[in-house]
Amino acid sequence: QSVLTQPPSVSGAPGQRVTISCTGSSSNIGAGYDVHWYQHLPGTAPKLLIYGNSNRPSGVPDRFSGSKSGTSASLAITGLQAEDEADYYCQSYDSSLSGWVFGGGTKLTVL
Amino acid sequence: QVQLVESGGGVVQPGRSLRLSCATSGFTFSKYAMHWVRQAPGKGLEWVSFISYDGSNKYYPDSVKGRFTISRDYSKNTLYLQMNSLRGDDTGVYYCAKEGRYGSYYPFDYWGQGALVTVSS
């Protein structure tokens, strides 16, 4: 069981908007540790999508956005495209575990 | 461009050892912390180890503490993961990841393609 909780799956039609939640606790997200998001296609290298809760690295489309509030964070994807179909992971740091932690991952299906 | 290339994966019997390598290029290896992250079959990502830019600090989760050792060779720009006393639940794809610096944020900004480790008799 992952320290950060994500829904196992979300889906949406092309052009629609979807959100993926990431729920933590007072020892990680709630303690003020930053949240980062990654996109992962099986068999490939995971890709940094959002860093520092809401910042996009160079080259990531502005269709992707992140937010953080309290003990949770969210990733939003607007204007869904077929190429967005992948697994998405949130990541933070946990002071109780003294280590880096990931969410269980969310599989995005573009209908 | 930044490249991370893992090697050394394979099939190993329970209780035996294996060493993974991660050859890096495209950035100043000596200036950045590095991590290993794994993914068991059908599961999510799990952080496995951290080494600071100068090698002075190393951290592990309880699941591998005492069995895995992370190290780095600056002359070869290569990261290593020595895995001893391997168990079935160590099976998975192992990724090396570079820790970036974006102001006060430290995400895993580049990852390798992964090396498959299968622990089985």
Interface residues (C-beta under 8 A of the other chain):
Chain A: S2 D34 H36 Y38 H40 G43 T44 A45 P46 K47 L48 Y51 G52 N55 P57 Y89 Q91 L97 S98 G99 W100 V101 F102 G103 G104 G105
Chain B: L4 H35 V37 K43 G44 L45 E46 W47 F50 Y59 Y60 P61 Y95 A97 G100 Y102 G103 S104 Y105 Y106 P107 F108 D109 Y110 W111 G112 Q113 G114
